[in-house]
Amino acid sequence: MASSSSYIARSPEERATIWKGRKSAFSAVGRLSPDFIVQDGVVPRGKLGLALRRIGEMAGEHGLRVANVFHAGDGNLHPLILYDGQQPGQFENAERLAGRILDLCIEHGGSITGEHGVGIEKINQMCSQFSRAELAMAVEAGVGTIVLDNADEARRLSELLGGREQRVLLRVTPGVDADTHEAIWS
């Protein structure tokens, strides 16, 4: 996949205009679909075209549309999976596609997160990217602080690691929104 042209901003004003367009992409998608899932993964730059093409094919297999926002310079992908949450089964179908996209990133030598981290939506792909032994080693080594959204996420990760509940401590962080929790590997 090659670009037919490129443009280099020549002033701060031109840079601001380009960034405004980039930052408006997500809200613009709201006009295309009542609901969407934003995914975050990364592939090597040389595989970006292959990955985008395959994401389009997978979207067709799921009967969904995907709007791709990405960083061509570093391979970060932010596919926006469009669905209608009022239609039975569409959300679950969109989630399955989101998981497949992350698996695709791994298959192409990338990662399940380009820049936004791992939350409950990606917890299953942790075991696609890392073996149980690798995850258990990280826990044993005391990786440090891992921010999780809620207790269910901590339990799910614990299950993936073979039930090491004693290793996961979940607490509300003082001064942080009560819905945000911090899991400390002990």
C-alpha positions in Angstrom: 0.0 0.0 0.0 1.6 3.2 -1.1 0.7 6.8 -0.6 -0.2 8.7 -3.8 0.9 12.0 -2.2 2.2 13.5 1.0 2.1 16.9 2.6 4.4 18.4 5.2 3.0 21.2 7.4 5.0 24.4 6.9 3.8 26.3 9.9 2.3 25.8 13.4 -1.1 26.8 12.0 -0.9 24.0 9.3 0.2 21.5 11.9 -2.8 22.5 14.1 -5.2 22.0 11.1 -3.8 18.6 10.4 -4.1 17.6 14.1 -7.7 18.9 14.2 -8.6 16.6 11.4 -7.0 13.6 13.1 -8.6 14.4 16.4 -12.0 14.8 14.8 -12.0 11.4 13.2 -13.5 9.6 16.2 -16.4 12.1 16.6 -17.0 12.0 12.9 -17.6 8.2 13.1 -20.4 8.9 15.5 -22.3 10.1 12.4 -21.8 6.8 10.6 -22.9 4.5 13.4 -24.8 4.7 16.7 -22.1 2.7 18.5 -18.5 1.7 17.9 -15.7 0.0 19.7 -12.2 1.6 19.5 -9.4 -0.9 19.4 -5.7 -0.3 19.9 -3.0 -2.6 18.5 0.2 -2.3 16.7 2.0 -4.0 13.8 5.4 -3.5 12.2 5.1 -0.6 9.8 6.0 -2.8 6.8 2.9 -4.9 7.6 0.4 -2.0 8.0 -1.1 -2.4 4.5 -1.5 -6.2 5.0 -3.1 -5.7 8.4 -5.5 -3.0 7.1 -6.6 -5.2 4.2 -7.2 -8.2 6.5 -9.2 -6.0 8.9 -11.4 -5.1 6.0 -11.9 -8.8 5.1 -12.6 -9.8 8.7 -15.1 -6.9 9.0 -16.9 -8.3 6.0 -16.9 -11.8 7.5 -18.6 -10.4 10.6 -21.1 -8.3 8.6 -19.7 -5.1 10.2 -17.9 -2.0 9.0 -14.6 -0.7 10.3 -13.2 2.8 10.1 -9.5 2.7 10.4 -7.6 5.5 12.1 -3.9 4.7 12.4 -0.4 6.0 12.7 1.4 5.2 9.5 4.7 6.2 11.0 4.7 3.6 13.8 2.1 1.0 13.0 -0.4 1.9 15.7 -3.9 0.8 14.7 -7.1 2.3 16.0 -9.8 0.4 14.1 -13.3 1.7 15.0 -15.7 -1.2 14.8 -19.1 0.1 13.9 -22.3 -1.6 15.2 -25.8 -0.9 16.4 -26.2 -1.9 20.1 -29.9 -2.0 19.7 -29.6 -5.0 17.3 -29.4 -8.3 19.2 -26.0 -9.8 19.0 -24.2 -7.0 17.3 -22.2 -5.9 20.3 -21.0 -9.4 20.9 -20.2 -9.8 17.2 -18.2 -6.5 17.4 -16.3 -7.7 20.4 -15.4 -11.0 18.6 -14.1 -8.9 15.7 -12.1 -6.7 18.1 -10.4 -9.8 19.5 -9.6 -11.1 16.1 -8.0 -7.8 15.2 -5.7 -8.1 18.2 -4.9 -11.7 17.2 -4.0 -10.4 13.8 -1.6 -7.8 15.3 0.2 -10.6 17.1 0.3 -12.9 14.0 2.0 -10.0 12.1 4.6 -9.6 14.7 2.9 -6.8 16.6 1.3 -6.4 20.0 -2.2 -6.1 21.5 -1.5 -2.6 22.6 0.1 0.2 20.7 -0.1 2.9 23.3 -3.2 2.6 25.5 -2.6 -0.5 27.6 -4.5 -3.6 28.4 -8.0 -3.5 29.9 -10.7 -6.0 30.3 -11.4 -6.0 26.6 -8.0 -7.3 25.9 -7.5 -9.7 28.8 -8.1 -12.8 26.7 -5.4 -11.7 24.2 -2.9 -11.5 27.0 -2.7 -15.3 26.7 -2.5 -15.1 22.9 0.5 -12.8 23.1 2.2 -14.3 26.2 2.3 -17.9 27.5 0.9 -18.7 31.0 4.5 -19.2 32.0 5.5 -15.7 30.9 2.5 -14.2 32.7 3.2 -16.2 35.8 6.9 -15.1 35.7 5.8 -11.5 35.5 3.6 -12.0 38.6 6.4 -13.8 40.4 8.9 -11.1 39.5 6.6 -8.4 41.0 6.1 -6.5 37.8 5.0 -3.5 39.7 1.6 -1.8 39.6 -0.8 -2.8 37.0 -3.9 -0.6 36.6 -7.1 -2.5 36.1 -10.6 -1.1 35.7 -12.4 -3.3 38.2 -12.4 -6.4 40.4 -13.8 -8.6 37.5 -10.8 -7.7 35.4 -8.4 -8.7 38.3 -10.3 -12.0 38.8 -10.2 -12.8 35.0 -6.4 -12.2 34.9 -6.1 -14.4 38.0 -8.1 -17.1 36.2 -5.8 -16.9 33.2 -2.8 -17.3 35.5 -4.3 -20.5 37.0 -6.1 -19.1 40.0 -3.4 -17.1 41.7 -5.9 -14.9 43.6 -3.5 -14.5 46.5 -1.1 -12.7 44.1 -3.6 -10.0 43.1 -4.5 -7.2 45.5 -7.2 -4.9 44.3 -7.7 -1.5 46.1 -9.3 1.8 45.4 -6.7 4.4 44.9 -7.1 7.4 47.2 -7.8 10.6 45.3 -8.9 8.7 42.2 -12.4 8.2 40.9 -14.1 5.4 42.9 -14.6 3.4 39.7 -10.9 3.2 39.0 -9.0 0.5 40.9 -5.4 -0.4 41.1 -4.2 -4.0 41.2 -0.9 -4.6 42.9 1.0 -7.7 42.2 2.4 -8.9 45.5 
